[in-house]
Structure formats: structure tokens, C-alpha cells
Amino acid sequence: MQRFPYGKTFMVGFGFFGISVIWPLFNSLIPPMLEDLGLSAVVIGFILTWDNILNMFLQPWVGERSDRTRTRLGRRKPWLILGAPIAAVFFIIVPFVRSNVLWIALAILGTNVGMALFRSPTIAYLGDLFRPEDRSKANGVINLMGGLGGAVALFGGGALYRLGVPLPFIVGSAVLLAAVLLVVVAVKEPPLPLEQDSTKLTAVENKKPGLWLTLKELFTNSDRSGMYLLLAIFSWFIGWNAMEAFFTIYARNVLGIDEGTGTQMLTAFAAALILFAIPSGIIATRFGRKPTIITGLVGMTVGLLVGFFISQQIVLLILLAGMGVFWALININSLPMVYDLGGGENIGALTGLYYFASSAAAITGPIVGGVVIDLINHRSLFLFSAAAMLLAMVCMSRIHLAGKQ
């Protein structure tokens, strides 16, 4: 039996580490800047969806183009080399133009474009480099690296923010570039996907983009499990993206703490995700992905409902840590479950569908969450997110999969 390649997996994970350093800083530090410019919660939520609007169109296209890219470096690496520096430069610019709506909007847009250019190729390594039976374990390791990046960003970023507003943006960009450079140097791309020989690859390349065809098949198939899985992914990401987008504003307005401390509170969530990333993959292997994900959704729903009544900072910190455990059960096993439903013939299209659903949710969540806050209050955000998790549970209950998947 072939041993699992932990060393290679951790090297691949540094790409997700770099991505995960930027987004927590982006989502926690930029919203208060926009609020200080006098923008409403709805407008802030809309600006925070720009990256996901781009992702819905750019990521599937980039993923497909990277499948067809042929260079001495490989198929994915040119996109990493192109996108990461663009994202880093514009992210550094953000705090220096935060007093001007137009300039900060342009800096945010530039960061979003850069990130969209290399995220799909980075994630596609999960399908390129690992056998189907190894992907759950590999995704656990990769997400552990992502969780570590998020924890470093939230804790270190909060501390750096108090020393100087531009510091977390500068340091975060430097870490992103270093992580991507390590992937480019250390990861060896296979000449072909592991599940395809040259004949099959040529057939795939001669087809039209597979994203929309795969989406159509999932929604028109007599077994609607694929459709329900995409709807479940859409629902749970609506709930969490709304919470993440407005948590620092919630902390400032309800808990009475500064943005840096609010950012550091989310470290408890990220730390729990780190610690439970690999165990969640093991649990899913033992009990099945569907029941594991449903358990995570139940825990998230209960945690959000409890959070609605909490005003003490320490108690909320403990609750966030518990929710991080349940989020690991959901997040680690969702992409492998998409691969299970669609098979291994078109990894790029399946990855595109996953990010299509999650990006659509990330567009919807902050906007609708902002409307709820404007119409009711900041605390109602917890109830909105809980309702989204409950809807995801209903969708998951309609999925029928063979075996324990």
C-alpha cells in the first residue's frame, strides 16, 4: 500500500496558507475603514462581494485555461506567478488610500483581480497531485495550512493594526508572496492529471468548457443529489460569509471593543479549524461525509443561536472556538464530496462548480446580511446566519450517495 505523501501535501498547502493570510485581513480590517467613510452596511456588503462577482466568471475561466496551459514550469504555476504579485501590490495600497472612497475601491478591486487569477489553479492541485482515495486526507492537511494562515493573519494582523494601520497589509502581502514562491519552487507538477492518459486529456481539451455542461447535468439528472449539494454549499457559505464580513463591526457596536480585538477574537475560530482539520477527514472516512457535514451544520446552527444571546467577550470567544470545530467538519469534506458526485473525469469543471456556488453565496451573504442589520440591528446577524445553516441541513438531508460518502 502506497504511503500518503505528507511532505508533498504540506508543500501544496502553502499555497492555501498564502491565500488564507490575505482574506481574513481583508474581511476584518477593510469593513471598518469603509464604515468610517460613511458607507451603509448594505454598501459595505456590496463592496465585499466584488471578489466573488469576479470569481464567478474569472475562476472557472482561469481554471479551464490553466488545464490547457503548457509551459516549462507546468500548467498552474504561471497563474500563481501572475496573480500573487498583483494581489500583493494592490493590497498594500489599501490602507494608504483609505480616506478616499474612489481610491480605496480601486485598490480593493485590484486585490480581488489578482487573487482570482491564481486561486483556482492553486486549489486544482488537489485533483492534479492526489489519488481519489487520498483527497480527503490531503484536503484536511491543505485546510489545516489554510486555517494556520487565517489564525496567523487574525492574531498577528490585530496586533500589527494597533502598531500602525498599514502594517498588517504590508506583512500579509509579504507572507503571501513568500508562500506562493515556496509552492512554485518546491511543488513538481505532473505532466498529466493522475486519472487521465494522453488520449483522454486530448479529448477533454477538444471539448467546450465543462463547467456549464456539468452544471446542467447535475440539475437535470433524475437523481438531484448534485443539485442539493450545490444548494447546501450555497446556503452554509451565505451564513458564514455574512458573519465574517460584519463580525468586527458587530464587535465594535455591540461588544464595545476595537477592530483589532474583534479581529483577534476570530482567531479562536481559526485555531479550532486548524486543530480539527485532519481529524475531521478521519471522522468522515469512518462515518461518511454526509453525516459528518450534517453534524457540523447542527453544531454551527446551535452555536449561532446561542451567540445571539451572548454579550460577554470571553464567553463568545469560547463559543467561536467550538464553532470552528463544527465548521471543520463541513469545510474539509465538502469539495471531496463534490468530486464524489461528479466523478474524476473533469476536475477543473467540478472545482469550478464548487467555487461557483461558494462565490455566489459570498455575494449574497454580505448583501442580505447588511440588509438585515440595517432593518433590525447588528445582533440579528446571528439569527440570519443560523437560518442559512438550517437551510443547508435541509438540502443535505435530500442527498443520496452510495456507501458512506
C-alpha positions as CSV (number, residue, x, y, z in Angstrom):
1,M,0.0,0.0,0.0
2,Q,1.4,3.4,-1.0
3,R,2.2,5.7,1.8
4,F,0.4,9.0,2.0
5,P,2.7,11.8,0.8
6,Y,2.6,14.2,3.8
7,G,5.6,16.2,2.7
8,K,4.2,17.0,-0.7
9,T,0.8,17.8,0.8
10,F,2.2,20.3,3.2
11,M,4.2,22.0,0.4
12,V,0.9,22.3,-1.7
13,G,-0.8,23.6,1.4
14,F,1.5,26.7,1.5
15,G,-0.5,28.0,-1.5
16,F,-3.7,27.9,0.5
17,F,-1.8,29.3,3.5
18,G,-0.9,32.4,1.5
19,I,-4.5,32.8,0.3
20,S,-5.8,32.4,3.8
21,V,-3.5,35.1,5.2
22,I,-5.0,37.7,2.9
23,W,-8.7,37.1,3.2
24,P,-9.1,37.3,7.0
25,L,-7.3,40.6,7.0
26,F,-9.3,41.8,4.0
27,N,-12.7,40.9,5.6
28,S,-11.9,42.1,9.1
29,L,-9.9,45.3,8.6
30,I,-11.4,46.8,5.4
31,P,-15.1,47.0,6.5
32,P,-14.4,49.4,9.4
33,M,-12.5,51.6,7.0
34,L,-15.5,51.7,4.7
35,E,-17.8,52.4,7.6
36,D,-15.6,55.3,8.7
37,L,-16.1,56.8,5.2
38,G,-19.9,57.0,6.0
39,L,-21.0,54.0,3.9
40,S,-24.0,52.0,5.0
41,A,-23.9,48.3,5.8
42,V,-25.5,47.4,2.5
43,V,-22.9,49.3,0.5
44,I,-20.1,47.8,2.6
45,G,-21.6,44.3,2.0
46,F,-21.8,45.0,-1.8
47,I,-18.1,46.1,-1.9
48,L,-17.1,43.0,-0.1
49,T,-18.8,40.9,-2.8
50,W,-16.7,42.3,-5.6
51,D,-14.2,39.5,-5.3
52,N,-16.9,36.9,-5.5
53,I,-18.6,38.5,-8.5
54,L,-15.2,38.3,-10.3
55,N,-14.7,34.8,-9.0
56,M,-17.9,33.6,-10.6
57,F,-16.6,34.5,-14.0
58,L,-12.8,34.6,-13.7
59,Q,-12.2,31.4,-11.6
60,P,-14.0,29.0,-13.9
61,W,-12.3,30.6,-16.9
62,V,-8.8,30.6,-15.3
63,G,-9.3,27.0,-14.1
64,E,-10.1,25.9,-17.6
65,R,-7.3,27.9,-19.1
66,S,-4.8,26.5,-16.6
67,D,-5.9,23.0,-17.7
68,R,-4.8,23.9,-21.2
69,T,-1.7,25.9,-20.3
70,R,1.6,24.3,-21.4
71,T,4.9,25.9,-20.1
72,R,8.2,24.6,-18.8
73,L,7.0,25.4,-15.3
74,G,3.8,23.5,-15.7
75,R,0.1,24.3,-16.1
76,R,-0.7,26.0,-12.8
77,K,2.5,27.8,-11.8
78,P,2.3,30.6,-14.4
79,W,-1.0,31.7,-13.0
80,L,0.4,31.7,-9.5
81,I,3.3,33.9,-10.7
82,L,0.9,36.3,-12.4
83,G,-1.8,36.7,-9.8
84,A,0.0,36.8,-6.5
85,P,2.2,39.9,-7.1
86,I,-0.8,41.8,-8.5
87,A,-2.8,41.0,-5.4
88,A,0.0,41.8,-3.0
89,V,0.7,45.3,-4.6
90,F,-2.9,46.4,-4.5
91,F,-3.5,45.0,-1.0
92,I,-0.5,47.1,0.3
93,I,-2.1,50.2,-1.3
94,V,-5.4,49.8,0.5
95,P,-4.5,51.5,3.9
96,F,-2.7,54.4,2.3
97,V,-5.8,55.4,0.3
98,R,-8.4,54.6,3.0
99,S,-9.6,58.3,3.3
100,N,-10.8,58.3,-0.3
101,V,-13.7,56.2,-1.5
102,L,-12.7,56.0,-5.1
103,W,-9.0,55.1,-4.5
104,I,-9.8,52.5,-1.8
105,A,-12.4,51.0,-4.1
106,L,-9.8,50.7,-6.9
107,A,-7.3,49.1,-4.6
108,I,-9.9,46.6,-3.4
109,L,-10.8,45.8,-7.0
110,G,-7.1,45.3,-7.9
111,T,-6.6,42.9,-5.0
112,N,-9.7,40.9,-6.0
113,V,-8.5,40.5,-9.6
114,G,-5.0,39.4,-8.5
115,M,-6.4,36.8,-6.1
116,A,-8.9,35.5,-8.7
117,L,-6.1,34.8,-11.2
118,F,-4.3,32.2,-9.1
119,R,-6.8,30.7,-6.6
120,S,-8.4,28.1,-8.9
121,P,-5.0,26.8,-10.2
122,T,-3.8,26.6,-6.6
123,I,-6.8,24.6,-5.4
124,A,-6.7,22.4,-8.6
125,Y,-3.5,20.8,-7.2
126,L,-5.8,18.7,-5.0
127,G,-7.1,17.0,-8.2
128,D,-3.8,17.0,-10.0
129,L,-1.5,15.6,-7.4
130,F,-3.5,13.2,-5.3
131,R,-5.4,9.9,-6.0
132,P,-9.1,9.9,-5.3
133,E,-8.7,7.8,-2.2
134,D,-6.1,10.3,-0.8
135,R,-8.0,13.5,-1.5
136,S,-10.0,13.7,1.8
137,K,-6.8,13.4,3.8
138,A,-4.9,15.8,1.5
139,N,-7.7,18.3,1.8
140,G,-7.5,18.0,5.6
141,V,-3.8,18.9,5.5
142,I,-4.3,21.7,3.0
143,N,-7.1,23.2,5.0
144,L,-5.0,22.9,8.2
145,M,-2.5,25.0,6.4
146,G,-5.2,27.4,5.4
147,G,-6.5,27.6,9.0
148,L,-3.0,28.2,10.2
149,G,-2.7,31.1,7.7
150,G,-6.0,32.5,8.9
151,A,-5.0,32.3,12.5
152,V,-1.7,33.9,11.9
153,A,-3.4,36.7,10.0
154,L,-6.1,37.4,12.5
155,F,-3.9,37.3,15.6
156,G,-0.8,38.9,14.1
157,G,-2.9,41.3,12.0
158,G,-4.8,42.6,15.0
159,A,-1.6,43.2,16.9
160,L,0.1,44.9,13.9
161,Y,-3.0,47.0,13.3
162,R,-2.6,48.7,16.7
163,L,1.0,49.5,15.9
164,G,0.2,51.0,12.6
165,V,-2.8,50.6,10.2
166,P,-0.7,49.7,7.1
167,L,1.5,47.1,8.9
168,P,-0.9,44.1,8.6
169,F,-1.4,44.8,4.9
170,I,2.3,45.0,4.2
171,V,3.3,42.0,6.2
172,G,0.3,40.0,4.9
173,S,1.3,40.7,1.3
174,A,4.9,39.6,2.1
175,V,3.7,36.4,3.6
176,L,1.5,35.7,0.5
177,L,4.4,36.2,-1.9
178,A,6.8,34.0,0.2
179,A,4.2,31.2,0.4
180,V,3.5,31.3,-3.3
181,L,7.2,31.3,-4.1
182,L,7.7,28.2,-2.0
183,V,4.9,26.4,-3.9
184,V,6.5,27.4,-7.3
185,V,9.9,26.2,-6.2
186,A,9.0,23.1,-4.2
187,V,5.9,21.6,-5.9
188,K,6.5,19.4,-9.0
189,E,3.5,19.3,-11.3
190,P,2.7,16.0,-13.1
191,P,2.7,16.3,-16.9
192,L,-0.8,15.0,-16.9
193,P,-3.6,14.6,-14.3
194,L,-3.2,11.3,-12.4
195,E,-6.6,10.0,-13.7
196,Q,-6.0,10.7,-17.4
197,D,-3.8,9.4,-20.0
198,S,-2.8,11.5,-23.1
199,T,-5.7,10.2,-25.2
200,K,-8.3,11.2,-22.6
201,L,-6.6,14.5,-22.0
202,T,-6.7,15.4,-25.7
203,A,-10.4,14.6,-25.8
204,V,-11.0,16.8,-22.8
205,E,-9.1,19.7,-24.3
206,N,-11.1,19.5,-27.6
207,K,-14.4,19.9,-25.6
208,K,-16.0,23.2,-24.8
209,P,-15.6,24.4,-21.2
210,G,-17.1,21.8,-19.0
211,L,-18.5,24.0,-16.2
212,W,-21.9,24.7,-17.7
213,L,-22.3,21.2,-19.1
214,T,-21.5,19.7,-15.7
215,L,-23.9,22.1,-14.0
216,K,-26.7,21.2,-16.5
217,E,-26.2,17.5,-15.9
218,L,-26.4,17.9,-12.1
219,F,-29.6,19.9,-12.3
220,T,-31.3,17.7,-15.0
221,N,-30.3,14.3,-13.7
222,S,-33.1,12.2,-12.3
223,D,-31.1,12.0,-9.1
224,R,-31.0,15.6,-7.8
225,S,-28.3,14.9,-5.2
226,G,-25.8,17.1,-7.1
227,M,-28.2,20.0,-7.2
228,Y,-29.0,19.7,-3.5
229,L,-25.3,19.6,-2.6
230,L,-24.6,22.8,-4.5
231,L,-27.6,24.4,-2.8
232,A,-26.3,23.2,0.6
233,I,-22.9,24.7,-0.2
234,F,-24.5,27.9,-1.3
235,S,-26.6,28.1,1.9
236,W,-23.9,27.4,4.5
237,F,-21.5,29.9,2.8
238,I,-24.2,32.5,2.9
239,G,-24.4,32.1,6.6
240,W,-20.7,32.2,7.3
241,N,-19.7,34.9,4.8
242,A,-22.3,37.3,6.3
243,M,-20.9,36.6,9.8
244,E,-17.3,37.0,8.8
245,A,-18.0,40.2,6.9
246,F,-19.7,42.0,9.7
247,F,-18.2,40.5,12.8
248,T,-15.7,43.3,13.5
249,I,-18.5,45.9,13.1
250,Y,-20.7,43.8,15.4
251,A,-17.8,43.6,17.9
252,R,-17.4,47.4,17.8
253,N,-21.1,48.3,18.0
254,V,-22.4,45.6,20.3
255,L,-19.5,44.4,22.4
256,G,-17.8,47.8,22.6
257,I,-14.3,46.6,21.5
258,D,-12.0,47.9,18.9
259,E,-11.4,46.4,15.4
260,G,-8.1,44.9,16.3
261,T,-9.5,43.0,19.3
262,G,-12.5,41.9,17.3
263,T,-10.2,40.5,14.6
264,Q,-8.2,38.6,17.3
265,M,-11.4,37.1,18.6
266,L,-11.9,35.3,15.3
267,T,-8.5,33.6,15.9
268,A,-10.3,31.2,18.3
269,F,-12.5,30.0,15.3
270,A,-9.4,29.7,13.0
271,A,-7.4,27.9,15.7
272,A,-10.1,25.3,16.2
273,L,-10.3,24.8,12.4
274,I,-6.5,24.1,12.5
275,L,-6.7,21.6,15.3
276,F,-9.6,19.7,13.8
277,A,-8.8,19.8,10.1
278,I,-7.1,16.4,9.9
279,P,-9.4,14.7,12.5
280,S,-12.5,15.8,10.5
281,G,-11.2,14.0,7.5
282,I,-10.6,10.9,9.6
283,I,-14.1,11.1,11.0
284,A,-15.6,11.4,7.5
285,T,-13.7,8.4,6.4
286,R,-15.1,6.4,9.3
287,F,-18.7,7.6,9.4
288,G,-19.2,9.1,5.9
289,R,-19.1,12.6,4.6
290,K,-22.8,13.3,4.6
291,P,-23.4,12.6,8.3
292,T,-20.2,14.4,9.2
293,I,-21.2,17.5,7.3
294,I,-24.7,17.4,8.8
295,T,-23.2,17.1,12.3
296,G,-21.2,20.2,11.6
297,L,-24.2,22.1,10.4
298,V,-26.2,21.2,13.5
299,G,-23.3,22.5,15.7
300,M,-23.0,25.7,13.7
301,T,-26.7,26.4,13.9
302,V,-26.8,25.8,17.7
303,G,-23.7,28.0,18.2
304,L,-25.1,30.9,16.2
305,L,-28.4,30.7,18.1
306,V,-26.5,30.7,21.4
307,G,-24.3,33.6,20.2
308,F,-27.4,35.7,19.7
309,F,-27.8,35.9,23.4
310,I,-24.2,36.4,24.4
311,S,-22.7,39.8,25.3
312,Q,-19.6,38.7,27.3
313,Q,-16.4,38.7,25.3
314,I,-14.8,35.7,26.9
315,V,-18.0,33.5,26.5
316,L,-18.3,34.5,22.9
317,L,-14.6,33.6,22.4
318,I,-15.2,30.1,23.7
319,L,-18.3,29.7,21.6
320,L,-16.3,30.7,18.5
321,A,-13.7,28.0,19.2
322,G,-16.5,25.4,19.4
323,M,-18.0,26.6,16.2
324,G,-14.6,26.3,14.5
325,V,-14.6,22.6,15.2
326,F,-18.0,22.2,13.6
327,W,-17.0,24.3,10.6
328,A,-14.1,22.0,10.1
329,L,-16.5,19.0,9.7
330,I,-18.3,20.9,7.0
331,N,-15.5,22.6,5.2
332,I,-12.9,19.8,5.0
333,N,-15.3,17.3,3.4
334,S,-17.4,19.4,1.0
335,L,-15.0,19.6,-2.0
336,P,-14.2,15.8,-1.9
337,M,-18.0,15.2,-1.8
338,V,-18.4,17.3,-4.9
339,Y,-15.8,15.1,-6.6
340,D,-17.7,12.0,-5.4
341,L,-20.9,13.2,-7.1
342,G,-19.3,14.2,-10.4
343,G,-16.5,11.7,-10.8
344,G,-12.9,12.3,-11.7
345,E,-13.2,13.0,-15.4
346,N,-13.3,16.8,-15.2
347,I,-11.6,18.0,-12.0
348,G,-11.5,21.6,-13.3
349,A,-15.2,21.8,-14.0
350,L,-16.1,20.3,-10.7
351,T,-13.8,22.6,-8.8
352,G,-15.4,25.5,-10.8
353,L,-18.9,24.4,-9.7
354,Y,-17.8,24.3,-6.1
355,Y,-16.4,27.8,-6.3
356,F,-19.3,29.0,-8.4
357,A,-21.7,28.0,-5.5
358,S,-19.4,29.4,-2.8
359,S,-18.8,32.7,-4.7
360,A,-22.5,33.2,-5.4
361,A,-23.1,32.7,-1.6
362,A,-20.3,35.1,-0.8
363,I,-22.0,37.7,-3.0
364,T,-25.4,37.1,-1.5
365,G,-24.4,36.7,2.2
366,P,-22.9,40.1,3.0
367,I,-25.5,42.0,1.0
368,V,-28.5,40.2,2.6
369,G,-26.8,40.3,6.0
370,G,-26.3,44.0,5.6
371,V,-30.0,44.5,4.8
372,V,-30.9,42.5,7.9
373,I,-28.5,44.7,10.0
374,D,-29.9,47.9,8.6
375,L,-33.5,46.8,9.0
376,I,-33.2,45.3,12.5
377,N,-29.9,45.5,14.4
378,H,-26.3,44.1,14.5
379,R,-27.2,41.2,16.8
380,S,-29.8,39.9,14.3
381,L,-26.8,38.8,12.2
382,F,-26.6,35.6,14.3
383,L,-30.2,34.6,13.5
384,F,-29.7,35.2,9.8
385,S,-26.6,33.0,9.7
386,A,-28.4,30.3,11.8
387,A,-31.3,30.2,9.3
388,A,-28.8,29.8,6.4
389,M,-27.2,26.8,8.2
390,L,-30.6,25.3,8.8
391,L,-31.5,25.5,5.1
392,A,-28.2,23.8,4.3
393,M,-29.2,20.9,6.6
394,V,-32.5,20.5,4.8
395,C,-30.6,20.3,1.4
396,M,-28.1,17.8,2.8
397,S,-30.9,15.5,4.0
398,R,-32.1,15.2,0.4
399,I,-28.8,13.9,-0.9
400,H,-28.4,10.2,-1.7
401,L,-24.9,8.8,-2.1
402,A,-23.6,5.3,-2.4
403,G,-21.7,3.8,0.5
404,K,-20.6,6.1,3.3
405,Q,-19.9,9.2,1.2
